[in-house]
Amino acid sequence: MRFRICILLLLFACSCGYNDFDRLVLPDYEQVWPNTTIGYVTSQYKGNTLNINDDIVVAGIVTADDHSGNFYRSFIIQDDTGAVEVRAGMFDLHNLFPRGRRVTVRARGLVLGSLNGVPQLGLRELGSSQIGYIASRYFPDGHLLPQNERGLTVNPRTLRLSELDDRMCGLLVRIEGLIFTPAAEEGHAYTTWAGHGSGNGYRVFRDTSGAQITVVTSGYALFARNQVPRGRAVALTGILMRGNTDTARGVYMLKLRDLDDVAE
């Protein structure tokens, strides 16, 4: 009899706390303050991969994560002076490093590089000019420290196409009055942000002066198969880049985070 009562009490206690099992409780991470700015660190890049051997600590707010699949195993942080892509190398980074969270980076032991004009922090990858992923090493090495501040807002810098500058690459920007210009072979067909397969999609938008910018979308993005708005002006928000497309070299590009970055 006593055994049955104990079982019932145990079941009752478990049922009362059922909802608690649904809550993801993340540990408190060490709160570390930066000792320099992102802009200062990224200004040290002169075209060659740079080893960081000093005790440099930067912090910024996450402006782009991997939630939609358009950014892969990396996220971007920004402070008042600049932005940098952190090549974290883990999957589902948005669970720990979501947009709006402040993240501190201990940069000693990392390398500074650049891709498509966007400064990058990661590890040196032997035999490659690209910056490698930090991967699972960042927990024991303590390079990346998510801070308690969440839900922070970084307002995009509103610019005209004529105002774009290479020093802005990596920043969250907003460009208004853009109209999609389909390639000749697309005609009036249904056009998505990226085609079938894993390749990138490149969609050209122009302003009223004829200046243009290319929106680059990964074929793995959740919105890759959504239709690009045609025949009407839109405002686009995203991370500014400059690089090569499948048909052009050295052009300004914009990488959207999700379809909320498209305002009609």
Salt bridges, closest charged atoms under 4 A:
ASP20 OD1 - ARG23 NH1 2.51
GLU30 OE2 - ARG106 NH2 3.15
ASP55 OD1 - ARG108 NH1 3.35
ASP66 OD1 - HIS94 ND1 2.84
ASP141 OD2 - ARG137 NH2 2.88
ASP141 OD2 - HIS143 NE2 3.98
GLU149 OE1 - ARG102 NE 2.77
GLU163 OE2 - ARG160 NH2 3.17
ASP165 OD1 - ARG167 NE 2.91
ASP166 OD1 - ARG242 NH1 2.95
GLU176 OE2 - ARG174 NE 3.08
GLU186 OE2 - ARG203 NH1 3.88
ASP258 OD2 - ARG99 NH1 3.06
ASP261 OD1 - ARG257 NH2 2.79
GLU264 OE1 - ARG232 NE 2.40
